[in-house]
Amino acid sequence: MITRKGSLLLSCAGLLAVSLAPSADELQLETVEVVSRASNVLGMTSSASEGFVGRPEFEFRPWMRVGELVEVVPGMVATQHSGEGKANQYFLRGFNLDHGTDFAGFLDGVPLNLPTHGHGQGWLDLNFMIPELIDYIEYGKGPYYSEIGDFASAGYAKFHTANRLERGFLKQTFGSDKYFRTVVADSIDIGQGTLLGATEIGFFDGPWDTPMDMQRYKGFLKYSWEGIGRGFDISANAYFNDWTSTDHIPERAVQQGLISRLGTIDPSDGAQVHRFGLTFNGWNDSRWGQTRLTLYTYYSDLRLYSNFTYFLDDPVHGDQIFQKDRRFVLGGKLSHHWHWVFHGIDAGFKLGAQVRQDFIPKVALYHTQRRRIINPVRIDEVNETHVGLFLENNTRWHEKVRTIAGLRGDIFFFDVQDRFIDANSGDTSDYKISPKFGIVLGPWYDTELYFNYGFGFHSNDARGTVTKVDPQSGAPVRPVDPIVGSRGFEAGLRTYWIPNLSTTLALWQLRLDSELVFVGDAGTTEPSGESKRYGIELSNTYKPLDWLTLDFDMALTRARFLNAGSHANNVPNSVGRVITGGITVDHPTGAFGSIRVRHFGAMPLEESGTHDADSSTIVNMGVGWRWRDRLRVSLDILNLTDSDDSEIQYYYASRLPGEPAQGVEDYHFHPFMPRQFRGTVQLFF
């Protein structure tokens, strides 16, 4: 029987070890409790870069923002170049993933990436989650996993919420620059099930010269029931956020004294977002295997105002744009997992189907001035359907040899109606077959070896697949392919040879058929060619004592365009070096705390490699004390060293008043927030 009450219990669908009873007629599922990356998972993972993290490992980490939860994935960075309500910028394996184009996110089985989004393809906004409710996180890197389809060439993360809280709590945080956050959560037994509820309220001005005036509200409700060999849960969430943005700014404006490092060119930038969701998860175990069903629906509405070039395109009104994205999403997933035993060979099979429908009555781009519409650039109505089928076989041929073979098929249907240009309306479809294969050898000396090869993809913006006319210039453009394929290889190992130390090492390579994407800021496509990325990753977690955890991760990557010539083959914003590490203490006396360092190296900002972004390092620290599981107090110091490094940098042309009509090419950056103090009192009941 699989249980999911508080602690991390992984199902056989993912990283759970599966054993067979002596009779092939009876399937017995073995549950494994995992609290740390240091937990021994030999025999359970299919690649060196697949893993999971239980809540005890990230509970005491000091967070700047919710999106940093993805940084439990070794080698991954989440930054921000705008207000605290906007989806993060993600970096992994030499990708500037923008807001999620090649990294897939899931919450309780629900895909979170938004295709054909008003701002960026695959938009992955994690701000609606309440971190205190996340029970564990699964992750994987590379296109090797049959169950994961769109947006997962670089990797994926699955966030799982708890069914039950050990104790209810009231958590209150006050911090620098008018930071205020309140979270209340509790769970109660109702009949044979459990009802969990939580709400969060947050306000934050930030250190910016133009106050952010963020107002954020979240709600979450979940009912779960578990019987003998079956169970279900139903959850609902609601989210609202409104804020003013200080976007990245030109370096010359600071050097000339026009604004400070915390200033802005257009103080009217900002956004408002709504999200409401409903999810059902059910599972049933029998002698025939395990069946799982996920059904979901959610509504999302984003209104985003941005100005990145200031007065380059319109010297009179300015270049502010308004991006609107309103959609309804319906979908589901059905899978069945069973085992066969034949002459001592254990063979597990998983068959599944996924369906998703995005109804997008309005995805639009407007030219605005101080949030007042000057003229519409493009307004579309889009219907997008995605159907995916997958089959995976996991066979243990020998006590030292396992293979994982999978086949995935995906088909997309796009229907686009452009309200202004008939030539940009139309419908199209495409499909993709993605085989996957892996072999695991071992263990020897508490060490396993992994070899993986697989094909993946990301879908393109539906508008780009039918666009024939640039909506701004009127010039003809070529429609993009609906699906961009990728293929990757990885060789790695995972070892526990040294007691209490978990180490993984991976050598990998990934090719992407095209970096070409639809640019929501312009309403048209941006051409780029085929690319190749390769690198090495080292991940370590050491628990010398039950209450002490040390971790150190390093990722080195090289990304290049193919067939672009030796002097223009750099992939912009491809981070080549990421180093993270930390110390976490959870002492029986009640003391707890964590200190963490995150460094990412210099990276090219344009194809020639002439202009690079500077490296960036930040240190965050949190310390606290708890009394008898009734009271917990803590202090987080974010950006402990008060680093003036940048969260993100770009290099492009923009224009300030009085500058030449063609603008000035310059570095544009968004700085780390200066040192922040946040104190928290948490009462348990």
Secondary structure, DSSP 8 states (H G I E B T S, - for coil): ----SSS-B--TTTT--EEE-SSTT-EEE---B--STTS--TTT-SSTT-EEEEHHHHTT---SSGGGGGGGSTT-EEE-SS-TTS--EEEETTEE-TTTTTEEEEETTEE--BSS-SSSTTB---TTS-GGGEEEEEEEESS--TT--TT-SSEEEEEEE-S--SS-EEEEEEETTTEEEEEEEEEEEETTEEEEEEEEEEEE--SSSS---EEEEEEEEEEEEE-SSEEEEEEEEEEEEEEE----EEHHHHHTTSS-TT--S-TT-EEEEEEEEEEEEEEEEETTEEEEEEEEEEEEEEEEEE-SSBTSS-TTT---EEEEEEEEEEEEEEEEEEEEEETTEEEEEEEEEEEEEEEEEEEEEEEEETTEEEEEEEEEEEEEEEEEEEEEEEEEEETTEEEEEEEEEEEEEEEEEESS-GGG-EEEEEEEEEEEEEEEEEEETTEEEEEEEEEEEEE--HHHHH--B-TTT--B-----SEEEEEEEEEEEEE--STTEEEEEEEEEEEES---EEETTTTEEE----EEEEEEEEEEEEEEETTEEEEEEEEEEEEEESSS-TTS-B-TT---EEEEEEEEEE-TTSEEEEEEEEEE--EESSTTSSSEE--EEEEEEEEEEEETTTEEEEEEEESTT----EEEEEEEEEB-TTS-TT-EEEEEEEE----EEEEEEEEE-
